[in-house]
Amino acid sequence: MESVETAPEQALEWHRAGRGAALATVVETWGSAPRRAGAQMVVSGDSDMMGSVSGGCVEGAVVLEAIEALEDGTPRLLEYGVSDGDAFAVGLACGGTIKVLVEPIGSAMPEAMLADLVEARAARTPTAYVVDVHSWERRLDHTGHAARFASDRTGIEEDGRTFVAIHNPPLRLAIVGAVHIAQALVPMARLVGYDPVIIDPRGAFGSEARFPGERLINDWPDEALAEVGLDTRSALVLLTHDPKLDDPALHIALSSGAFYIGALGSKRTHAKRIDRLTAAGFTKEDIARIQGPIGLDIGAASPSEIAVSILAEMVQTLRQVP
């Protein structure tokens, strides 16, 4: 399932091909709007579209506005209310309201700025696209808006006029240990937007037969993680409870910006892990980043239930920023 939005890339491609392109971005939502702020749709000059800004109830109107924006070269901020009746027609429980920013590429959003954004996304560089919806001044910001980057939250600032669109790198999940829990966790993680990689030097575990179509690295975890890379949009899950495999991975993870580090094992196993990491020179603050025993305490018993508890803890860590 494709979980990564590619509207900026498509907009740049269509613009450079001479077809024209306008980006439509959800700025704010109220009630039961079907897509969160930051959702995007791109519309070409010949009315092709990719992506969505709602459950289908306002796309047609946004396409018409985008075509007009391409013709007159001006951006616009649109607001749509979805009635309960219309919401029911597209499968929603009740109505909602969304505000959508439409920007023609070239005349409103400069091509060079869009190209810089696309380049930053390809390089996995967290980037904020900041627009003053009164003056229409725009800029890319890589250093400010720390809270928005951490919570992956696009929206309007308190001044009511500054829109900040967060373009974080896609989420990645590195799993060390191709065990039964991993077989359940991988498809679950994909459903919520993670790009998983399974690492296990034991070929009998990390095999295509056990993980069809998935990215497998049959190498030692430290070497594999050096290849994969761990950044602030990466989660690491250790499922072997074998120090020979887990500890080298932990050494790399604790020196990285990974937002989640979880390690399978009992409290006794984790206590021994702490002793080894302390002896290796890691501080209490470093070691406290490890979720061990792994997963939320929901009474999970089967491999699939443990996978649910792990994924829930990953979501909690990512979204519930202090």
N, C-alpha and C positions, 0 to 999 in steps of 0.2 A: 504494500500500500504506500503510495506517495504521500508523505506527511510534510514535506518541506515546500513552502510557498516560493515560487520562482517568478512572481509578477515583475519585479524590477529587471531581471535578466531578459524576460520576454519583451518588456517595453523597450529596452535598449536595442534588442534585435530588430523589432518591427520599425523603430524610428530610423535606425541606420539603413534599413532596407528601403526606406522611402515610403513606407506605408502609413506613417504617422502612428502615434501611440499616446494614450492618456492613461495615467495611473489613477485609480479610485481607491481610497484608503478609508476604512472605518476609523473615525476620530473618537466618537463617544457612543455609548449605548445606554439605554434605560429599559427597565422591564425585562421582558424575555426575548430580547433581540438574539437571533440565532448565531451570530458570529461576533467574536470579541473585538475590541479595539485593536487595530493593526492589521486586520484581515484586508487583503487586497485583491483587486481585479484590474486587468489591463484590457483596454479597448483599442482596436486599430481604427485607422481612418476608413476602412471598408467594413466596419462593424463586426469584425471577429472579436472574440473575447476569451479570456482565460482567467480562471479564479472566480471568486465570489465575495460579495459583501453582505449577503443575507441568505436566507433559505430559499431564495428564488422569487421572493415577493416584490423586490424593488430593482432587481437587476436590469429589467427592461428600461425603466425610467433612468437609471444611471447611465446606461449605454447611450441613450438619446442626449443626455447632458454632456457626456464625454465627446460625442460627435460635434456638438455645438461648441464645446470648449476648444476642440481642434480647429474649428473654422474661425473662431474669433480670437484665439490665442490667449484667453484669460482663464485663470483658475476659478473655482467656485466651491463654496461650502454648502452642502445640501442637507436637509433634514427631512426624514420620512417617519411617519407614524404608521405602524402596522396594526390595523384593527383586529379585534378578536376573531371576527369572521374570516378575514384574509389570512390570519395566522393559522386558523384551523385548516384552511385550504392547502397550506403548504406543510402541514403536519406538526404545527407548534401547539403547545398547550394554551397559550394566551398571547395577547399582543405585546408590542414593544416599540421602541423608538430608536432610530440610529441616525447619526450625523456622519456624512461622507464627504471627504475632501477629493475633488477631481482636479488633476493637474496635467495639462498637455505638455508633453516632453518637447523641449526646445524653446518654446515661447514662454513657458512658465517655469518649469523645472529645467535648468540648463543640462544639456547633454553631458557636459564634462562632469557635472556633479553626480548625475546618475551613473556614469561610467566609474567614478571613484567609489560610489556605493557598491556597485556590482563587484568591483575589484576587492573591496574590503570584505564582502560576504564570501568571496572565493578563498580569501586568505584566512578565514575564520577570525576576523578582527571585529569585536563588538562595536557597533556603530549606531549613533543616534542621528536621525534625520530630523532637524528642528525647523519648524515653520511658524512664523508670526502670521496668523490668519487675518490680521488687520493690514499690516504693511506689505505682506507677502515676501518678506526677507527670509532667506533660507541659508542653512549651513549644515555641514556634517560635523559631529562632535564625537571624539573617541575617549574623552577623559571625564566629562561631567556626567551627571545623571546616574550616579552609582546605584542608588536604590532602585531605579527603574531597570537598570541592567540586571541587577541581582534577582528581581522578581519577574523579569521578562514582561514588563508592564508598559504598554503604549498608552498615551492619553494626553489630555489637556492639563497644563500646569494651573496652579491656583490663580494666576493672573487672568485666566479665562481667554487668553489669546495665543498662548504659545503651545503649539502641538508638537509632541515629541514621539516620533515613531522609532521604536527600538528594533534594531536588526541584529539579533544575537545569532551566533553560529548554531546550526542544528545540534540537537542533543546527541551525545554518543554514550554508549554503554560498553565498557570492556569487562568481560566475564572471564575470570581465571578459574578453570575447572569445568570441563565439559560433562557434568554429571546430570542426574535426572532433574534436579531443580533448574538447571540451565535450560534443559529442553522445554520446560514450561515457561520460564522467564522470558526467553527470547521472543516468542510470538506476542506475549503480553506487552513487552516493552515496545515492540514495533507499533502496536495499536495506539500507544499514547505518544508516538513521535520520536522514539529513540532509534538510532542506527547502531545495531549491536555488532560486536566482534567477539568471537569465542577463542580463548587462548588455552592451549593444553599441549604440552610436549608429548603426551601419551597418545599415539595415533589411534589406538583402539577406542579411546574416549572421544577425541576430537576428530570424528570422521564425517564424511559427507553423508553416509547412511543414517547417522544419528541426527545430523543438522543439515538436511537437504537445502541447498540454495543459499546457505549462510556463509559469511566470511569466517574462515577458520585459519588460525595461525598455529601450526604445530612446532612451537619453539618455546624456550624458557621464558617465563613471564617478563623478566627484566629486559631481555632483548626484544620481545614482542611489543612491550609498552613503549620502548624507545622508538620503535617503528610507528606505532599508532599515535603516540603523543597524548598527553592528558592536559586539558585546559579547564577553564572555569565552566565550560558546558559539557564536561565529561563526568561520568560516574564510573566507579570501579567496584565490582562485586567479586569477592574471593570465596570460592565454594569448595576448596579442597581440604581445608584445615590441615594442610601438610606444610610445615615450616619451609621445606626446601622450595616449594612453589610460591607460598604466600608471602614470605618475608622479603624476597627480592622485589616483588611487586609493591609491597608496602613502602619500601625504601624510596621507590620512584614516586609513588602516589603522594607520600607525605612531603615531598619536595616540590610538588606540583600545585596547581590551583584547582584541582578536581573538587567539585562541589559536594560529592558524596563518595565516601569510602566505607564499604561494609564488608565484614569478614565473618564467615560461618564458624560456629564452634560454641561450646559451652562456656559458662563463666570461668570455669577452671582453665579451659584452653585459652581463653582471652587473657587471663591473668598471666599465664606463661608467655603469651605473645607480648604483653606489656613489658615483662622483665627483659625479654630479648631486645626489644626496641629501645628500652632505656639504656641497656648495655651498649647499644650501637650508637648512642649519643642523641637520640631524639628526646625532646622535652615533653613534659606532661601536656602542655598545650598542643603539641604536634599529635601526640597519641590520642588525645581526646577527640580528634577529628574522626576516629574510627568508630563506626557503629558496630559494636560487638557485645553480645551476640547480635547477629544481623536481623533486621526486620522489626516491624511493629509487633508488639505483644498482643496478638489476636487469638492465641491458642492454636496456631497453625500446626498441623501434624503431617499431612502428605506433602510430597514435593511441590505439587501445584499450589497448595495453600501457603507453603513457605514462600513460593515465588510471589504470590499476592502480597504477603506481608513485606517482602523486600521492595517491590515496586511501590507500594503505598508509602514506605519510609523514604524512598527516593523522591516521590512527588512532594511529600511533606517538607523535606529538606530544601528542595528547590523553591517551593512556592511560599512557605511560611517563613519569610525572612524577618528576623527580629526588627 
